[in-house]
């Protein structure tokens, strides 16, 4: 005959495993929430007001000066013109005119210290009456932002 099994440890072990799983999931959540894609948002009303496409991401261990150089190169690679850099402020500004209307779109990017890394914020602004696909803008904007870690 088999000895009776003590069920008192079973539920306790299950609780420990569940608690450990929750700790791992919740501790990873801030890392997941810090991606360029997850921080992307659009402000404004299409065709009625200007639209601002915003995002940000923090890069641990990335030097601010190198990030600025990489961001400038990425902006030029994406077809932006008149890229100006204010190194002291960590600010980059560029323009793009793709509609043929003579009304340029503006891209502003900043790189500022964040702990032992660099936080990059970007906003792409289009004027009232202009339209842009948010999915496409997210892809291009995040490609520029992610260049900071190069």
N, C-alpha and C positions, 0 to 999 in steps of 0.2 A: 504494500500500500504506500502511495506517495505521501510525503509530509504535506500538511496544509500550507498553502502559499500565503505569505504576508503581503497583503495588498496596500498596506500603509505607505510603502516606499514608492509604489507605482505612480499615484497621483502627485506625490511630491516631486519626483523626477520629471514628470510631464510639466509641472508648473515651472520648474527651473529651466527646462528647454524652451518653453514658451516665452518666459521672461528674457532669456538670453537672446532669442530670436528678435523680440521686440526692441531690445537695446541696440542690436546690430542694425536693424532697419531704421530706427529713429536717429541713430548717430550718423548714418549714411545720408539721410535726407538733406541736410544742409549742403553736402557736396553735390548732390544731384540737382538741387535748386539753384546752384551757382553757374549753370551752363549758360552760354550766350543765348541759346535757343529758348531755354525756359524763362529767361529774363526779358525776352522780346515783348514789346507792347506797341500798340498803335493809338495815337491820340488824334482827335479831330473827326470831322464829318466829311466823308468823300463828296467832292464837288462843291460843297458849301463853305468849308473852312480849309485852312492849311492842314496838312497831315504831317505828323511827326512820328517817325518810326524810331523807337528807342530800345537800347539793350545795354548790358554791361556784363563784365566778367572779371573776376580777380584771379591773378596768376601768381601762385606762390613761388618765391625764389627768382622772379624775373626782375632784372634791373630796369629801372624807369627809363634811363637814357637809351638803352638798347631797344626797349619797347617802342619808344618814339621813332627811332630810325626804322624799325620794322613796320610800324603802322604807316609811316610816310610812304615807304616802298609799296606796301599793299594798296594804298589809296591810288597811287599812280598806276599800278598794275590793273586796277579795276576801271581805269579810264577817267578818273577825276583830274581836273586841271586846276591851276593856280593854287597848289597845295602850299599853305603857309604854316610855319611852325614857330611857336613861341615856347622855347625850351624851358624858360623859367617858370611858366605857368603850366607846362605840360599839355599845351593845347595845340591841336591841328585843325585847320579849316580848309575845305576844298569845295570845288563847284563841279557841276555836271550839267550839260545842256543836251538832252537827248530828244526833246519833243519837237524841236524845230521852231518853237514859238519865241525863242530869245529870252525865255524866263527860266533861269537856271535853278537847279535844285542844290541845296547846301548840305554838306556833311561836316559835322563837328565831332571831333574825337578828343577825349582827354585821357591822360595817363597820369595817375597820381599814386604816391606811396600808400601801401596798405599792408601794415605789419612788415613782414620780410619779403614782400612782393609788390606787385603793381596792380591797381584796379584800373580797368579801361572802361570808359563810358562812351557810347556813340549815339548820335541822333542824326537821322537823315530827314531833311525837311523839304517837303514839296509844297508849292503854292496852291492857294484855293483855285479850284477848277482843273487841277491836274490830278491824274489817277496813277496809281502804281499797285501792283500785285504784292500783297503782304508776304506771301510765301517766297517770292523772288527776292524781295528786299531783305527778308530775314537771312536768306542764304548768302547774299553778297555782304551784308553788314557783319554777319558772324564770321565770314571768311576774313574780312579786314580785322575784326577784333582779335580773332585767334592768331593773327600774324604777330601779335605782341610777344608771344612765347618763342618766336623764331630766333 
